[in-house]
Amino acid sequence: MSKALRYISLALIVVIMVACGTTQRSVEMHDNERNQWAEYEDFYYDNTDTLAKRDIAIVVRYGKGYVADSVALSILCVSPDSLVSEEPFTIHIPHLADMRPEVHTFPYRRNVVLGTKGRYLFRLRPDATIEGITSVGLAISEAEN
């Protein structure tokens, strides 16, 4: 085998390994007005793989105005075939170590299989107005086994 062919083969193997080892992640963030979270936020996820396991997490960016110990919220999910589920969820956000804004990710569901192709709606709604939260988001990624 020629030297050039070896390098091409090696490069192809590396590309395949990197592609197989890369996890896909969908993150959508919504900024809040006046540094407070008071309204519901809708997030959409277009599902094409009905067999893959996924991890779903809530992402929160907050600043020095955040003083609560926890945030109680409701999570509503509407599947493409119109199945609706809603449940309460509480996240415990640590206080800032310094004056910079921080971002924290909170696991919501692990190893979820979204069994229907199409657009899913996830609605996050705080039970009360929360000061100091500058944006909130939803992250959906391939499950880490």
C-alpha atoms as one frame of an Amber mdcrd trajectory, in Angstrom:
protein
   0.000   0.000   0.000   1.410   3.407  -0.926   2.120   6.055   1.672  -0.566
   8.400   0.278  -3.182   5.660   0.410  -2.288   4.934   4.048  -2.735   8.595
   4.977  -6.077   8.758   3.183  -7.240   5.555   4.916  -6.121   6.861   8.302
  -7.854  10.205   7.708 -11.064   8.425   6.717 -10.983   6.284   9.872 -10.491
   9.402  12.037 -13.407  11.188  10.328 -15.686   8.177  10.887 -14.674   7.885
  14.551 -15.289  11.578  15.176 -18.661  11.469  13.416 -19.791   8.425  15.407
 -18.583   9.883  18.702 -20.208  13.281  18.291 -23.461  13.763  20.181 -26.074
  16.003  18.647 -27.473  18.662  20.923 -30.326  21.077  20.388 -30.336  24.086
  22.716 -32.834  26.915  22.456 -32.679  29.915  24.810 -35.236  32.709  25.294
 -34.224  36.009  26.891 -36.526  37.485  29.547 -37.458  41.144  29.710 -36.421
  43.176  32.758 -34.341  40.282  34.159 -37.343  38.395  35.449 -39.102  35.222
  34.394 -42.840  35.681  34.661 -44.394  34.229  31.491 -44.439  30.791  29.931
 -41.837  29.985  27.300 -42.561  27.643  24.379 -39.829  25.456  22.896 -40.222
  23.302  19.804 -38.260  20.201  18.880 -38.557  18.542  15.466 -38.073  14.818
  16.036 -36.958  12.618  13.150 -35.557   9.613  15.064 -38.172   7.572  16.930
 -35.669   5.047  18.334 -32.874   7.211  19.781 -32.636   7.821  23.513 -32.426
  11.488  24.467 -31.624  13.562  27.538 -33.746  16.670  28.164 -32.535  19.487
  30.406 -33.605  22.962  31.470 -30.997  25.690  31.049 -31.120  28.872  33.145
 -28.974  32.012  32.868 -29.205  34.328  35.864 -27.479  37.336  37.372 -26.926
  39.102  40.645 -30.636  39.944  41.022 -31.532  36.284  41.625 -32.292  35.751
  45.318 -34.669  32.753  45.444 -33.586  29.315  46.645 -35.611  27.357  44.123
 -37.895  27.818  41.147 -41.166  25.893  40.957 -42.490  25.517  37.440 -44.794
  23.450  35.280 -43.617  21.587  32.214 -46.186  20.884  29.531 -45.385  18.571
  26.621 -47.534  18.179  23.510 -46.475  15.421  21.114 -47.038  15.539  17.338
 -50.013  13.195  17.739 -51.594  15.649  20.249 -50.875  13.738  23.459 -50.587
  16.243  26.307 -48.825  15.822  29.621 -48.083  18.403  32.296 -46.178  18.049
  35.538 -44.672  20.192  38.274 -40.888  20.481  38.430 -38.583  22.344  40.815
 -35.036  23.457  40.120 -32.621  24.511  42.855 -30.360  27.239  41.513 -27.145
  27.976  43.449 -26.428  31.588  44.355 -23.745  33.441  42.420 -20.150  33.045
  43.515 -19.247  36.401  41.943 -20.915  39.245  40.039 -20.874  37.607  36.593
 -23.992  35.965  35.168 -23.972  32.184  35.362 -25.593  29.457  33.300 -26.683
  26.167  34.844 -28.183  23.078  33.246 -30.680  20.979  35.202 -31.544  17.429
  34.038 -35.259  16.967  33.469 -35.498  13.548  31.758 -32.820  10.993  30.873
 -32.985   8.234  28.248 -36.290   9.443  26.813 -37.505   7.980  23.537 -39.633
  10.419  21.567 -41.700   7.798  19.790 -43.480   9.976  17.249 -41.958  11.818
  14.300 -42.811  15.484  14.081 -42.798  18.648  16.167 -42.945  18.444  19.958
 -43.939  21.443  22.080 -42.381  21.925  25.510 -43.851  24.783  27.582 -42.020
  25.948  30.710 -44.063  28.141  33.058 -42.870  29.443  36.428 -45.411  29.276
  39.258 -44.476  32.850  40.258 -42.398  35.711  38.892 -38.703  35.036  39.517
 -36.338  38.017  39.663 -32.812  37.771  38.292 -33.342  35.088  35.626 -32.210
  36.632  32.350 -32.985  33.707  30.050 -34.352  30.193  30.136 -33.917  27.360
  27.691 -34.362  23.727  26.826 -31.546  21.367  25.778 -32.219  18.065  24.039
 -29.269  15.807  23.288 -28.440  12.201  22.523 -28.461  10.233  25.772 -25.136
   9.641  27.448 -25.150   5.973  28.362
